[in-house]
Every structure is written in C-alpha cells, then in structure tokens.
Amino acid sequence: MTSSLARHGVAGHIVVTGGASGIGEATVLALIDEGAAVTILDASDEAVARAEKRLAGEDVLALVCDVTDDDEVAECLSQAVGAFGPITGLVNCAGIARDIPAEKTSAEIFRQILDVNLTGSFITCRATLDQMGDSLAIVNLASASGIRANAGRVAYGASKAGVILMSQVLANEWGASGVRVNVVAPGPVDSPLISDLHTVDDRKRWTGRIPLRRYGRPEEIADAILFLLSPQSSYINGQVLTVDGGFSASGIIAGP
Ligand SMILES: NC(=O)c1ccc[n+]([C@@H]2O[C@H](COP(=O)([O-])OP(=O)(O)OC[C@H]3O[C@@H](n4cnc5c(N)ncnc54)[C@H](O)[C@@H]3O)[C@@H](O)[C@H]2O)c1
C-alpha cells in the first residue's frame, strides 16, 4: 500500500474514528505506510466492510462502532487493545454535517450533530485514556466552520467550535499524564461528506474565497494529522492547525 505522503515516524497503535471514508480513510492509508497498526471505528457497516476488503492483509482492525455509544466504544477499544496492544494515538474523524438555516434547524438536528461531532469525540478521548500506552497523541477534527461563522452551519459550526475548546481543556488536564491533544481544522475537502453537501454554486463561492483557489484533498489533511501524531510535534499541545488553503486567514477583498 503506498501513498504520496512523506514519512513522519508514526508508530504504535492508532485508532481512527470515521476511518472508513474520506479524511479518515486517507489517514488510515498514510498510517499503514508508516508501519503503524490501525483500528478503524466507523458507524457505517457498508464502509467498514469495504475497508476490510481493501485493507485485507494489513495490520488493520475495522469495527462497526457508533462513537455516541460509550459502552460500544469501550468494548471496541478493549477488542482493539487485545489485537494490537495499548493505544498510542487517536484521530477523531467521525462526523456529520448539515447545511441548513438556523430557523429551520430543529432541536433534534442540533442535538444529533452535537452528539456525533462533539460528544462522540469526547467519548472516544475519555475511553482511549483508559487504554493508552506510555504516551498518547490525540488529533480531533474541527473545521474552518468552527472558527469562522458560515451561514447554514449553526449546529455544525457550534459542534466544531466545541471540539476546539474541548481539546484545549483536555490538553491542559491530561498533559502531565503524557497526553497531547491537538486539532486539525480543514477548509472544504473533496470527500464523500462534501460531495453530498456542496452544490455547484457553493463550490464556486468557496473557491472564490480560498487563496489557493481549490478544495483540499483528503491526503493533504492526513499529512497534517500525521504531523500532529508524530514525534516531530512532541512539544505541540492544545493547538489548532488550520488546513484551508488560506481561507480563514483572508479578508473580504480577494486576491487575483
Ligand atoms: N470534508 C470536508 O470538507 C471537511 C471540512 C472540515 C471538517 N471536516 C471534518 O472532517 C471529518 C471527516 O470528514 P470527511 O469529509 O472525511 O467525511 P466522510 O463523510 O467522508 O467520513 C465521515 C465518516 O464518519 C463516519 N461516522 C458518522 N457518524 C458516525 C458515528 N456516530 N460513529 C462512528 N462513525 C461515524 C461515517 O460513517 C463516515 O465513514 C469530520 O469530522 C468532518 O466534520 C471535513
């Protein structure tokens, strides 16, 4: 299995939630290239079955698991540790998104998005702490929409802003136990989530506001995630690495 990624020196046993699609899948492929053992936790039976088939023969355990269910997460992590030993890294890619005006966002939709993106990430962080090795690097996925207020993202944006602060509190509380917690905040990335969400018009508007004038690729986000998992970032803790082609750094007047 090969990808175009540079080697980061990430070893050990890494758990990737949402690892059967998009950014999570690209992260899993990059981790395999590094020689790490990987456990995928993903709620989609179909995507997990596809991952199992594609990754047969690799040090990968793919489990159907809903990150909002703390008993299920604890059970899956015990199974993972039985297969590959204590966990040295966790990447929280499991997430859902809706593009819906605030006045049309029901409390149920709001709760569902927070439950998966924010509470689900907290559940896996806490459960992994119980199963960690001598040290643990956690990378949580936020979004440019958790930093800048994009219309249609009242629940999604709130969930991702929550992921940032949750990660910083965990970085503060758990640092002395050998745990680093950092965040990657992507701009729009060509993944199944975005192809379902963005219309042709959305794409035009986004690319007009992104200095690099294109969407990111899942592999480009995986590269940032691997850096934050690796020994190269051993003194980086509680930080947000924005990977958005310059979107969140730019003002309203676009360059050429
Ligand atoms: N693609 C983008 O443009 C973009 C931008 C910013 C942030 N992000 C974030 O990056 C992460 C990955 O996004 P992606 O684009 O790869 O999405 P994706 O839809 O391709 O993959 C997400 C995966 O999460 C899984 N999942 C959903 N709910 C789950 C649950 N309750 N338990 C376990 N697994 C669950 C899905 O089955 C899917 O395999 C998400 O958190 C997303 O919010 C994506």
The ligand as a Tripos MOL2 file, in Angstrom:
@<TRIPOS>MOLECULE
LIG
   44    48     1     0     0
SMALL
NO_CHARGES

@<TRIPOS>ATOM
      1 N1        -14.6730   17.2100    4.0190 N.am      1 LIG1
      2 C1        -14.5800   18.4590    4.4410 C.2       1 LIG1
      3 O1        -14.6340   19.4210    3.6670 O.2       1 LIG1
      4 C2        -14.3910   18.7610    5.9030 C.ar      1 LIG1
      5 C3        -14.1080   20.0750    6.2690 C.ar      1 LIG1
      6 C4        -13.9200   20.3820    7.6030 C.ar      1 LIG1
      7 C5        -14.0110   19.3900    8.5540 C.ar      1 LIG1
      8 N2        -14.2860   18.1100    8.1800 N.ar      1 LIG1
      9 C6        -14.4070   17.1030    9.2400 C.3       1 LIG1
     10 O2        -13.5170   16.0400    8.9800 O.3       1 LIG1
     11 C7        -14.0760   14.8240    9.4730 C.3       1 LIG1
     12 C8        -14.0890   13.7810    8.3670 C.3       1 LIG1
     13 O3        -14.9070   14.2630    7.3160 O.3       1 LIG1
     14 P1        -14.9770   13.5660    5.8760 P.3       1 LIG1
     15 O4        -15.1220   14.6670    4.9160 O.co2     1 LIG1
     16 O5        -13.8950   12.5880    5.7320 O.co2     1 LIG1
     17 O6        -16.4010   12.8440    5.9990 O.3       1 LIG1
     18 P2        -16.9190   11.4260    5.4610 P.3       1 LIG1
     19 O7        -18.4140   11.5340    5.4800 O.co2     1 LIG1
     20 O8        -16.2330   11.0350    4.2060 O.co2     1 LIG1
     21 O9        -16.4530   10.4270    6.6240 O.3       1 LIG1
     22 C9        -17.0080   10.5040    7.9150 C.3       1 LIG1
     23 C10       -17.0970    9.0910    8.4650 C.3       1 LIG1
     24 O10       -17.6410    9.2010    9.7980 O.3       1 LIG1
     25 C11       -18.4980    8.1050    9.9930 C.3       1 LIG1
     26 N3        -19.4560    8.4100   11.0610 N.ar      1 LIG1
     27 C12       -20.5130    9.2630   11.0270 C.ar      1 LIG1
     28 N4        -21.1790    9.2210   12.1870 N.ar      1 LIG1
     29 C13       -20.5400    8.3230   12.9800 C.ar      1 LIG1
     30 C14       -20.7440    7.8420   14.2910 C.ar      1 LIG1
     31 N5        -21.7720    8.2460   15.0360 N.pl3     1 LIG1
     32 N6        -19.8870    6.9230   14.7850 N.ar      1 LIG1
     33 C15       -18.8450    6.4780   14.0410 C.ar      1 LIG1
     34 N7        -18.6170    6.8770   12.7730 N.ar      1 LIG1
     35 C16       -19.4460    7.7970   12.2620 C.ar      1 LIG1
     36 C17       -19.1820    7.9010    8.6450 C.3       1 LIG1
     37 O11       -19.7240    6.5840    8.5420 O.3       1 LIG1
     38 C18       -18.0430    8.1660    7.6800 C.3       1 LIG1
     39 O12       -17.3860    6.9690    7.3230 O.3       1 LIG1
     40 C19       -15.4690   15.1860   10.0030 C.3       1 LIG1
     41 O13       -15.4000   15.4020   11.3930 O.3       1 LIG1
     42 C20       -15.7840   16.4790    9.3020 C.3       1 LIG1
     43 O14       -16.6880   17.2760   10.0230 O.3       1 LIG1
     44 C21       -14.4780   17.7660    6.8720 C.ar      1 LIG1
@<TRIPOS>BOND
     1     1     2 1
     2     2     3 2
     3     2     4 1
     4     4     5 ar
     5     4    44 ar
     6     5     6 ar
     7     6     7 ar
     8     7     8 ar
     9     8     9 1
    10     8    44 ar
    11     9    10 1
    12     9    42 1
    13    10    11 1
    14    11    12 1
    15    11    40 1
    16    12    13 1
    17    13    14 1
    18    14    15 2
    19    14    16 1
    20    14    17 1
    21    17    18 1
    22    18    19 2
    23    18    20 1
    24    18    21 1
    25    21    22 1
    26    22    23 1
    27    23    24 1
    28    23    38 1
    29    24    25 1
    30    25    26 1
    31    25    36 1
    32    26    27 ar
    33    26    35 ar
    34    27    28 ar
    35    28    29 ar
    36    29    30 ar
    37    29    35 ar
    38    30    31 1
    39    30    32 ar
    40    32    33 ar
    41    33    34 ar
    42    34    35 ar
    43    36    37 1
    44    36    38 1
    45    38    39 1
    46    40    41 1
    47    40    42 1
    48    42    43 1
@<TRIPOS>SUBSTRUCTURE
     1 LIG1         1 GROUP 0 **** ****
